[in-house]
Amino acid sequence: MSSIETIHVDGVWLPAASGETREVLDPADATTLQLVSEGGAQDADAAVAAARRAFDEGDWPRTAVAERSALLRRVADLLQRDREVIGLIESRDTGKTLEEGRVDVDCVTDAFRYFADVVMNESGGRVVDAGSPDIHSVVVHEPVGVCSLITPWNYPLLQASWKIAPALAAGNTFVIKPSEVTPLSTVHLIKLLVEAGLPAGVANIVTGAGLPVGQRLAEHPDVDLFSFTGGLVSGTKAGAAAVSDAKKIALELGGKNPNVVFADACATDEGFDTAVDQALNAAFIHSGQVCSAGARLIIEESVRDRFVAELARRAEKIKLGRGTEDGVECGPLVSQQQLDKVEAYVASALAEGAQLRCGGKRPEPSDVRPASGYFYAPTVLDGCHREMKVVREETFGPILTVETFTTEDEAVALANDTEYGLAGAVFSGDTARARRIAARLRHGTVWINDYHPYLPQAEWGGFGKSGIGRELGPTGLDEYRESKHIYENLRPEPVRWFAG
């Protein structure tokens, strides 16, 4: 299989400086999907230098807002033109279903259109009342400069758009490193940016491993902002390297997210069906490989037995397989490494006393096609408690743990008993109760009687170890800008502070 050039520097597609390549595997059958360029520190340095020149000497940072907005809209249109192609790339590369891949393209399109609107509708700055008609004082926003962007393997295209769209809207240049496991859709997005007319050097991509590429992009002295989405351990290490020279940082580091279900949400057959269905959606979409996955079911004790029995019954019926096949509801895990990690978490949970209600193993070869992929059965673990490793840590797989409560205070205490704080949900038939609980949850996004939807207009990010900063919304644009106060004295005169 021939390799494709996936390093884009200063408007040119290149092989790695070392000549090395990497196999990108199809997680559905563990075969090679594509050979790509395996970049290193030298490629990262070249990309940063190109971005630096484009920012310091090029036109993009000084391009009129209307032109930047128009380019983002052209990219959105191109995304929709290529929707089927990109959706298929995303499905094959990550293992998710083809329909999920299509939805991702639509969400990326929405992000580009949102930031095109936001930047276009802004005024020329915020006028500050200085208390005198002789003073004109205004706060304006300028681009940060060169941005290093690191994205994860589970939603490569979506997470790239959450960074690239606001970075470009604000007038920055960037270098992006997608996960070495799933780089293909990001490569396609860079091609669309070029097709839309983005000047050379503004958008650069280096495919390769976190060490050395990601580390170099974090610590590079010519980078002004470092934005990372990924795991807690690697994110904190990269963030420490980035902050060592006082560059701006934004980190989204995952979550261990509670889904709190009150008995009154299940008081009717319709309510019960909805709560069970949403719990399945919260935990098992994309095989649980979602930073906001509702992996902790916290259920009121009085309905626990009925609820968990039905949840396990339905989970056992989830159809596994290649994401591009009709009828498949869940694809494989992304890699052998992730499969091994999930197996280890389940083993530790059972050793610590959890009760296996369904799953807990790889599917039988006769139950999934192709049988050689990285598949793991949706798993429900009952009788869990906070001290268990599987409850504390982000498993990033199709594992749902069950904890119980009897009072509101106990439910809130359990839901907040995590070092993370990315997202959570509460299901209740009592609107006042649901809103009361939502107000007490220490999580960046809280859903009431729903799970997983997000809006590009609303900020996304977490409390605690879920990260620093926010993406999306107006704040998501501000992450990529610097505020400047311009104070103008319209009637200057001597101050006479010094007598001489």
C-alpha positions as CSV (number, residue, x, y, z in Angstrom):
1,M,0.0,0.0,0.0
2,S,1.4,3.4,-1.0
3,S,1.4,6.2,1.6
4,I,-0.2,9.6,1.3
5,E,1.5,12.8,2.3
6,T,-0.3,14.1,5.4
7,I,2.0,16.8,6.5
8,H,1.0,20.2,5.2
9,V,3.4,23.1,5.8
10,D,3.3,26.6,4.2
11,G,0.8,25.4,1.5
12,V,2.7,22.3,0.5
13,W,1.8,18.6,1.2
14,L,5.0,16.7,2.3
15,P,6.3,13.4,3.5
16,A,7.9,13.3,6.9
17,A,11.4,14.7,7.0
18,S,12.5,11.3,8.2
19,G,10.7,9.5,5.5
20,E,8.9,7.4,8.1
21,T,5.3,6.3,7.7
22,R,2.6,4.9,10.1
23,E,-0.2,2.4,9.5
24,V,-3.6,3.7,10.3
25,L,-5.7,0.6,11.2
26,D,-9.3,-0.1,10.5
27,P,-10.6,-1.0,14.0
28,A,-13.4,-3.2,12.6
29,D,-11.0,-5.8,11.3
30,A,-7.5,-4.7,12.4
31,T,-6.3,-4.3,8.8
32,T,-4.3,-1.4,7.4
33,L,-6.6,1.4,6.3
34,Q,-3.9,3.8,5.1
35,L,-0.2,4.6,5.4
36,V,0.4,8.2,6.4
37,S,3.4,10.4,7.1
38,E,4.9,10.0,10.5
39,G,6.1,13.4,11.4
40,G,8.7,14.3,14.1
41,A,10.1,17.4,15.9
42,Q,11.7,18.7,12.7
43,D,8.3,18.7,10.9
44,A,6.7,20.4,13.9
45,D,9.4,23.1,13.8
46,A,8.9,23.7,10.1
47,A,5.1,24.0,10.6
48,V,5.5,26.4,13.5
49,A,7.9,28.5,11.4
50,A,5.4,28.7,8.6
51,A,2.6,29.7,10.9
52,R,4.8,32.3,12.5
53,R,5.7,33.9,9.1
54,A,2.0,33.8,8.0
55,F,1.0,35.6,11.2
56,D,3.8,38.1,11.4
57,E,4.2,38.9,7.7
58,G,1.0,37.6,6.0
59,D,-2.4,39.1,5.4
60,W,-4.7,36.8,7.3
61,P,-4.5,38.5,10.8
62,R,-5.2,41.8,9.1
63,T,-7.9,40.4,6.8
64,A,-11.3,42.1,7.2
65,V,-13.7,40.3,9.4
66,A,-16.2,40.0,6.6
67,E,-13.6,38.1,4.5
68,R,-12.7,35.8,7.3
69,S,-16.4,35.1,7.9
70,A,-17.0,34.4,4.3
71,L,-14.2,31.9,4.1
72,L,-15.6,30.0,7.1
73,R,-18.9,29.8,5.3
74,R,-17.2,28.5,2.2
75,V,-15.7,25.8,4.3
76,A,-19.1,24.9,5.8
77,D,-20.5,24.5,2.3
78,L,-17.6,22.3,1.2
79,L,-18.1,20.1,4.3
80,Q,-21.7,19.6,3.2
81,R,-20.6,18.9,-0.4
82,D,-18.3,16.1,0.9
83,R,-20.6,14.9,3.7
84,E,-20.8,11.3,2.5
85,V,-17.1,11.1,1.8
86,I,-16.0,12.5,5.1
87,G,-18.7,10.6,7.1
88,L,-17.3,7.4,5.6
89,I,-13.7,8.4,6.4
90,E,-14.7,9.1,10.0
91,S,-16.6,5.8,10.3
92,R,-13.8,3.7,8.9
93,D,-11.1,5.5,10.9
94,T,-12.7,5.6,14.3
95,G,-15.1,2.6,14.1
96,K,-18.2,4.6,14.7
97,T,-21.3,4.0,12.7
98,L,-21.7,5.7,9.3
99,E,-24.7,7.7,10.6
100,E,-22.6,9.0,13.5
101,G,-19.9,10.0,11.0
102,R,-22.5,11.9,9.0
103,V,-23.8,13.6,12.1
104,D,-20.3,14.7,13.0
105,V,-19.9,16.4,9.6
106,D,-23.2,18.3,10.2
107,C,-22.0,19.4,13.7
108,V,-18.7,20.5,12.2
109,T,-20.6,22.5,9.6
110,D,-22.6,24.1,12.4
111,A,-19.5,25.1,14.2
112,F,-18.0,26.9,11.2
113,R,-21.2,28.7,10.5
114,Y,-21.6,29.7,14.1
115,F,-18.2,31.3,14.4
116,A,-18.7,33.0,11.0
117,D,-21.8,34.6,12.4
118,V,-20.3,35.5,15.8
119,V,-17.2,37.3,14.4
120,M,-19.3,39.0,11.7
121,N,-21.9,40.4,14.1
122,E,-19.4,41.9,16.6
123,S,-19.0,45.7,16.9
124,G,-15.7,47.5,16.6
125,G,-15.0,47.1,20.3
126,R,-16.4,47.8,23.7
127,V,-16.6,51.4,24.6
128,V,-15.6,52.1,28.2
129,D,-17.0,55.1,30.0
130,A,-14.0,57.0,31.4
131,G,-16.1,59.6,33.1
132,S,-15.0,62.4,30.8
133,P,-16.1,63.6,27.4
134,D,-12.4,64.3,26.6
135,I,-11.4,60.6,26.9
136,H,-12.2,58.0,24.3
137,S,-11.7,54.5,25.8
138,V,-12.3,51.3,24.0
139,V,-11.5,47.6,24.5
140,V,-10.7,45.8,21.2
141,H,-9.8,42.2,20.4
142,E,-6.8,40.9,18.5
143,P,-5.7,37.4,17.5
144,V,-3.4,35.6,19.9
145,G,-1.0,34.6,17.2
146,V,0.3,31.1,16.4
147,C,-1.8,28.3,17.9
148,S,-0.8,24.7,18.5
149,L,-3.9,22.5,18.4
150,I,-3.9,18.9,19.7
151,T,-7.0,16.7,19.1
152,P,-8.1,13.3,20.3
153,W,-8.9,10.0,18.5
154,N,-12.6,9.7,19.4
155,Y,-14.0,12.7,17.6
156,P,-11.1,13.9,15.4
157,L,-13.1,16.0,13.0
158,L,-15.5,17.5,15.5
159,Q,-12.7,18.4,18.0
160,A,-10.6,19.9,15.2
161,S,-13.5,22.2,14.2
162,W,-14.0,23.4,17.8
163,K,-10.5,24.7,17.6
164,I,-9.9,25.6,14.0
165,A,-13.1,27.6,13.4
166,P,-12.6,30.1,16.3
167,A,-8.9,30.3,15.7
168,L,-9.4,31.3,12.1
169,A,-12.4,33.6,12.9
170,A,-10.2,35.5,15.3
171,G,-7.4,35.9,12.7
172,N,-4.8,33.4,14.0
173,T,-2.6,30.9,12.2
174,F,-2.2,27.4,13.5
175,V,-0.5,24.0,13.5
176,I,-2.7,21.0,14.3
177,K,-1.7,17.5,15.3
178,P,-4.5,15.0,15.1
179,S,-4.3,11.8,17.0
180,E,-1.9,9.4,15.3
181,V,-4.7,6.8,15.6
182,T,-7.4,8.7,13.6
183,P,-5.8,11.5,11.5
184,L,-7.6,11.0,8.2
185,S,-10.7,13.3,8.5
186,T,-8.5,16.2,9.8
187,V,-6.3,15.8,6.7
188,H,-9.4,16.1,4.6
189,L,-10.5,19.3,6.5
190,I,-7.2,20.9,5.8
191,K,-7.7,20.2,2.1
192,L,-11.0,22.0,2.3
193,L,-9.5,25.0,4.0
194,V,-7.0,25.3,1.1
195,E,-9.8,24.8,-1.5
196,A,-11.8,27.6,0.3
197,G,-8.9,30.0,-0.3
198,L,-7.1,30.2,3.0
199,P,-3.6,31.6,2.4
200,A,-0.5,29.4,2.6
201,G,1.0,29.0,6.0
202,V,-2.2,29.9,7.9
203,A,-3.3,26.2,8.3
204,N,-0.6,23.6,8.9
205,I,-0.9,20.0,10.0
206,V,1.7,17.5,11.2
207,T,0.7,13.9,11.6
208,G,2.6,11.9,14.2
209,A,2.8,10.7,17.8
210,G,2.4,12.8,20.9
211,L,6.1,12.2,21.5
212,P,7.8,14.0,19.8
213,V,5.3,16.1,17.8
214,G,2.7,17.0,20.4
215,Q,5.4,17.7,23.0
216,R,7.3,20.0,20.6
217,L,4.2,21.9,19.7
218,A,3.4,22.4,23.4
219,E,6.9,23.7,24.3
220,H,7.8,25.6,21.1
221,P,8.8,29.2,22.0
222,D,7.2,30.6,18.8
223,V,3.7,29.3,19.8
224,D,1.4,31.8,21.5
225,L,-1.5,29.5,22.4
226,F,-1.7,25.7,23.2
227,S,-5.1,24.0,23.0
228,F,-5.3,20.3,23.9
229,T,-8.2,17.8,24.1
230,G,-7.4,14.4,25.4
231,G,-6.6,12.4,28.5
232,L,-5.7,13.8,31.9
233,V,-2.2,12.4,32.2
234,S,-0.9,13.4,28.8
235,G,-2.8,16.7,28.9
236,T,-1.4,17.8,32.2
237,K,2.2,16.9,31.0
238,A,1.7,18.8,27.7
239,G,0.1,21.7,29.6
240,A,3.0,22.0,32.0
241,A,5.4,22.2,29.0
242,A,3.2,24.8,27.4
243,V,2.9,27.0,30.4
244,S,6.6,27.0,31.1
245,D,7.0,30.0,28.9
246,A,3.7,31.6,29.9
247,K,1.8,30.9,26.6
248,K,-2.0,30.7,26.8
249,I,-3.3,27.3,27.4
250,A,-6.7,25.6,27.0
251,L,-7.2,22.0,28.2
252,E,-10.2,19.7,27.9
253,L,-9.2,16.5,29.8
254,G,-12.3,14.3,29.9
255,G,-14.8,13.4,32.5
256,K,-16.4,10.7,34.7
257,N,-20.0,11.8,34.2
258,P,-23.0,11.0,36.4
259,N,-26.5,10.3,35.1
260,V,-28.8,10.8,38.1
261,V,-32.3,9.1,37.7
262,F,-35.0,9.7,40.2
263,A,-37.9,7.3,40.7
264,D,-40.4,10.0,39.7
265,A,-38.9,10.0,36.2
266,C,-40.1,6.4,35.9
267,A,-43.6,6.9,37.3
268,T,-45.2,6.2,33.9
269,D,-44.4,3.6,31.3
270,E,-43.4,6.3,28.9
271,G,-41.1,8.0,31.5
272,F,-39.5,4.7,32.4
273,D,-38.9,3.8,28.7
274,T,-37.4,7.2,28.1
275,A,-35.1,7.1,31.1
276,V,-33.8,3.6,30.2
277,D,-33.3,4.6,26.5
278,Q,-31.4,7.7,27.5
279,A,-29.2,5.8,29.9
280,L,-28.3,3.5,27.1
281,N,-27.6,6.4,24.8
282,A,-25.5,8.2,27.5
283,A,-23.3,5.2,28.1
284,F,-22.9,3.3,24.9
285,I,-23.0,5.7,21.9
286,H,-19.7,5.3,20.0
287,S,-19.0,2.3,22.3
288,G,-18.7,4.7,25.3
289,Q,-15.6,6.4,23.7
290,V,-17.0,9.9,24.5
291,C,-15.6,12.3,27.0
292,S,-19.1,13.2,28.2
293,A,-20.4,9.6,28.3
294,G,-22.8,9.0,31.1
295,A,-20.8,6.1,32.5
296,R,-22.1,6.4,36.0
297,L,-25.7,5.6,36.5
298,I,-26.9,6.9,39.9
299,I,-30.4,5.5,40.3
300,E,-32.9,5.9,43.1
301,E,-33.0,2.7,45.2
302,S,-36.7,2.1,44.9
303,V,-36.6,1.7,41.1
304,R,-33.1,0.2,40.8
305,D,-34.0,-3.5,40.3
306,R,-36.6,-2.9,37.6
307,F,-34.5,-0.2,35.9
308,V,-31.2,-2.1,35.8
309,A,-32.9,-5.4,34.6
310,E,-34.5,-3.6,31.7
311,L,-31.3,-1.7,31.0
312,A,-29.3,-4.9,30.8
313,R,-31.9,-6.6,28.7
314,R,-31.7,-3.9,26.1
315,A,-27.9,-3.6,26.3
316,E,-27.6,-7.2,25.4
317,K,-29.5,-6.6,22.2
318,I,-27.2,-3.8,20.9
319,K,-26.0,-4.9,17.5
320,L,-22.2,-4.8,17.1
321,G,-20.4,-4.7,13.8
322,R,-18.6,-2.6,11.2
323,G,-20.0,0.9,11.4
324,T,-20.7,1.0,7.7
325,E,-23.1,-2.0,7.7
326,D,-26.8,-1.5,7.8
327,G,-28.4,-2.2,11.2
328,V,-25.2,-1.9,13.2
329,E,-25.7,0.2,16.4
330,C,-22.2,0.1,17.9
331,G,-18.8,-0.2,16.2
332,P,-15.6,-1.5,17.7
333,L,-13.2,0.2,20.1
334,V,-10.6,2.2,18.3
335,S,-7.5,0.0,19.0
336,Q,-6.1,-3.1,20.6
337,Q,-4.7,-0.9,23.3
338,Q,-8.2,0.5,24.1
339,L,-9.7,-3.0,24.1
340,D,-7.1,-4.2,26.6
341,K,-7.8,-1.2,28.8
342,V,-11.5,-1.9,28.9
343,E,-10.9,-5.5,29.7
344,A,-8.7,-4.6,32.6
345,Y,-11.3,-2.2,34.0
346,V,-14.0,-4.8,34.0
347,A,-11.7,-7.4,35.6
348,S,-10.8,-4.9,38.4
349,A,-14.5,-4.1,39.0
350,L,-15.4,-7.8,39.3
351,A,-12.4,-8.3,41.7
352,E,-13.7,-5.4,43.8
353,G,-17.2,-6.9,44.1
354,A,-19.2,-5.5,41.2
355,Q,-22.0,-7.6,39.9
356,L,-22.0,-8.3,36.1
357,R,-25.5,-7.8,34.7
358,C,-24.5,-8.1,31.0
359,G,-21.5,-8.0,28.7
360,G,-18.1,-8.2,30.4
361,K,-16.4,-9.9,27.5
362,R,-15.6,-9.8,23.8
363,P,-18.5,-11.0,21.7
364,E,-18.5,-14.5,20.3
365,P,-17.1,-14.7,16.8
366,S,-20.5,-15.8,15.6
367,D,-22.2,-12.7,17.1
368,V,-20.2,-10.0,15.3
369,R,-18.8,-9.3,11.9
370,P,-15.9,-9.1,11.2
371,A,-14.8,-11.2,14.2
372,S,-11.2,-9.9,14.1
373,G,-12.1,-6.3,15.1
374,Y,-11.7,-4.6,18.5
375,F,-15.2,-5.3,19.7
376,Y,-16.4,-5.4,23.3
377,A,-19.9,-6.2,24.5
378,P,-21.9,-3.4,26.2
379,T,-21.4,-4.0,29.9
380,V,-23.5,-3.1,32.9
381,L,-21.9,-3.4,36.4
382,D,-24.2,-3.3,39.3
383,G,-23.5,-2.9,43.0
384,C,-20.7,-0.4,42.4
385,H,-19.3,2.2,44.9
386,R,-17.0,5.2,44.7
387,E,-13.9,3.4,45.9
388,M,-13.9,1.2,42.8
389,K,-11.3,2.0,40.1
390,V,-13.9,1.6,37.4
391,V,-16.1,4.3,39.1
392,R,-13.3,6.7,39.7
393,E,-11.4,6.6,36.4
394,E,-12.4,7.5,32.8
395,T,-12.8,4.1,31.2
396,F,-13.6,5.3,27.6
397,G,-15.4,2.1,26.7
398,P,-18.8,0.5,26.8
399,I,-18.9,0.2,30.6
400,L,-21.9,1.4,32.7
401,T,-21.6,1.3,36.5
402,V,-24.6,1.5,38.8
403,E,-24.8,3.3,42.1
404,T,-27.9,4.0,44.2
405,F,-29.2,6.7,46.5
406,T,-32.3,7.4,48.6
407,T,-32.3,11.2,49.1
408,E,-31.6,14.2,47.0
409,D,-28.6,15.1,49.1
410,E,-27.1,11.7,48.7
411,A,-27.7,11.9,44.9
412,V,-25.9,15.2,44.7
413,A,-23.0,14.0,46.9
414,L,-22.5,10.9,44.7
415,A,-22.7,12.9,41.4
416,N,-20.2,15.5,42.6
417,D,-17.8,12.9,44.2
418,T,-15.4,12.9,41.3
419,E,-12.2,14.7,40.5
420,Y,-13.6,15.5,37.1
421,G,-16.5,17.8,36.3
422,L,-17.3,17.8,32.6
423,A,-20.9,16.9,32.2
424,G,-23.9,15.2,34.0
425,A,-27.6,14.7,33.8
426,V,-30.6,14.5,36.0
427,F,-33.9,12.8,35.1
428,S,-37.0,13.6,37.1
429,G,-40.7,14.1,36.6
430,D,-40.6,17.0,39.0
431,T,-39.3,20.1,37.2
432,A,-38.5,22.0,40.4
433,R,-36.5,19.1,41.7
434,A,-34.6,18.6,38.4
435,R,-33.6,22.3,38.3
436,R,-32.7,22.3,42.0
437,I,-30.4,19.3,41.4
438,A,-28.9,20.8,38.2
439,A,-28.0,23.9,40.1
440,R,-26.1,21.9,42.7
441,L,-24.1,19.7,40.2
442,R,-20.5,20.8,39.8
443,H,-20.2,20.0,36.1
444,G,-19.7,22.2,33.0
445,T,-22.7,20.9,31.2
446,V,-25.9,19.6,32.9
447,W,-28.7,18.0,31.0
448,I,-32.2,17.7,32.4
449,N,-34.3,14.8,31.0
450,D,-31.8,14.4,28.1
451,Y,-28.3,13.3,27.5
452,H,-25.5,14.3,25.0
453,P,-26.9,17.2,22.9
454,Y,-24.8,20.3,22.7
455,L,-25.1,23.7,21.0
456,P,-22.3,25.6,19.3
457,Q,-23.7,28.7,20.9
458,A,-23.1,27.3,24.4
459,E,-19.8,27.0,26.1
460,W,-18.3,23.5,26.5
461,G,-15.8,22.6,29.2
462,G,-15.5,21.3,32.7
463,F,-14.8,21.9,36.4
464,G,-12.0,20.4,38.3
465,K,-9.6,18.1,36.4
466,S,-11.8,18.2,33.4
467,G,-9.7,21.1,32.2
468,I,-9.0,24.8,31.8
469,G,-11.0,27.2,29.6
470,R,-14.0,26.7,27.4
471,E,-14.7,25.8,23.8
472,L,-17.7,26.9,21.7
473,G,-19.9,29.9,22.5
474,P,-18.6,33.5,22.7
475,T,-16.0,32.3,25.3
476,G,-14.7,29.8,22.7
477,L,-13.9,32.7,20.4
478,D,-12.3,34.7,23.2
479,E,-9.9,31.8,24.0
480,Y,-8.2,32.7,20.7
481,R,-8.0,36.5,21.2
482,E,-6.2,39.0,23.3
483,S,-8.0,42.0,24.7
484,K,-6.4,45.4,24.2
485,H,-7.5,48.6,26.0
486,I,-7.0,51.8,23.9
487,Y,-7.2,55.0,25.9
488,E,-7.3,58.2,23.9
489,N,-7.0,61.7,25.4
490,L,-8.9,64.0,23.1
491,R,-7.6,67.2,24.8
492,P,-4.0,66.5,26.0
493,E,-2.4,69.0,28.4
494,P,0.5,68.9,30.8
495,V,0.0,66.9,34.0
496,R,2.4,69.0,36.2
497,W,3.1,66.1,38.4
498,F,6.7,67.2,38.8
499,A,7.5,70.8,39.8
500,G,10.6,71.2,37.7
